Amino acid sequence: MENAKGRERIAALDILRGCALIYVMLYHLMYDLRFMFSVDTPSVLTPGNWVFEIFHTLCLITLFTVSGICTRYSRDSVRRGAVLCIAGFLITAGTELFMPSELIVFGVISCFGACMVITGLLKKPLSKLPVWTAPIFFLLWAVFENTYKTGEINLFFTTVTVHFPEVQHLYPIGITGSGFYSADYFPLIPWLFLFLMGFALFPLVDGRKLPGGFYRMHCRPLEFIGRHSLWFYALHQPVFLGVLAVILG
């Protein structure tokens, strides 16, 4: 696969994204079994188990970082991002109508779409970011990782609690009112920082400055999943829920 400038796309990026997505889909399948269909799942494979959660977080970091790298291969990331934002809105409408208990507002599809639109509109100045800014973006993600959940800013040696105003329309950036609920919520702060980390890493990866084995990796099934990861993410839950409802009732 080639990018907008005719460079060959690196298969390892799609393989990484495909592997991460498979784990995330497994996480959601176990969540559905345990919490929606009351199946007694092994503790190590139950969401909430610390080992399971660590791997889940690592996979999400991989998905956002690799997507940030790959968006620089896109011919029109603004258009692709807008399509994903529309898809995210349809997911919100669909869950509100048919599964209000699992309402999704600004889920991962919406977040990816917004990240693509933002980086696409700011592509020229962002393309000038040096590679060394990548760890800075990772630190920013770590600082604000739990802010939208707990109101705490992680300063590593201590935490600071912030109290957000009671507003209803700033949820895309992580500020929510007391009545806000979303079963799958990925605000731009902190997840945009991981996307920007990948964006900044692009010259390192595309310049083939990583070990040679990275560029020789190939696995067609994982590459296919990785190239279409956002649509796999959007569709896997309805498929899981439909199949489990038929099997388990």
Secondary structure, DSSP 8 states (H G I E B T S, - for coil): -B-TTS-B--HHHHHHHHHHHHHHHHHHHHHIIIIIS-----GGGSTT-HHHHHHHHHHHHHHHHHHHHHGGG-S-HHHHHHHHHHHHHHHHHHHHHH-GGG--SS-HHHHHHHHHHHHHHTHHHHTT--GGGHHHHHHHHHHHTTHHHHSEEE-SS-EEE------SS-GGGT---TT---SS---HHHHHHHHHHHHHHHHHHHTT-S-HHHHH---HHHHHHHHTHHHHHHHHHHHHHHHHHHHH-
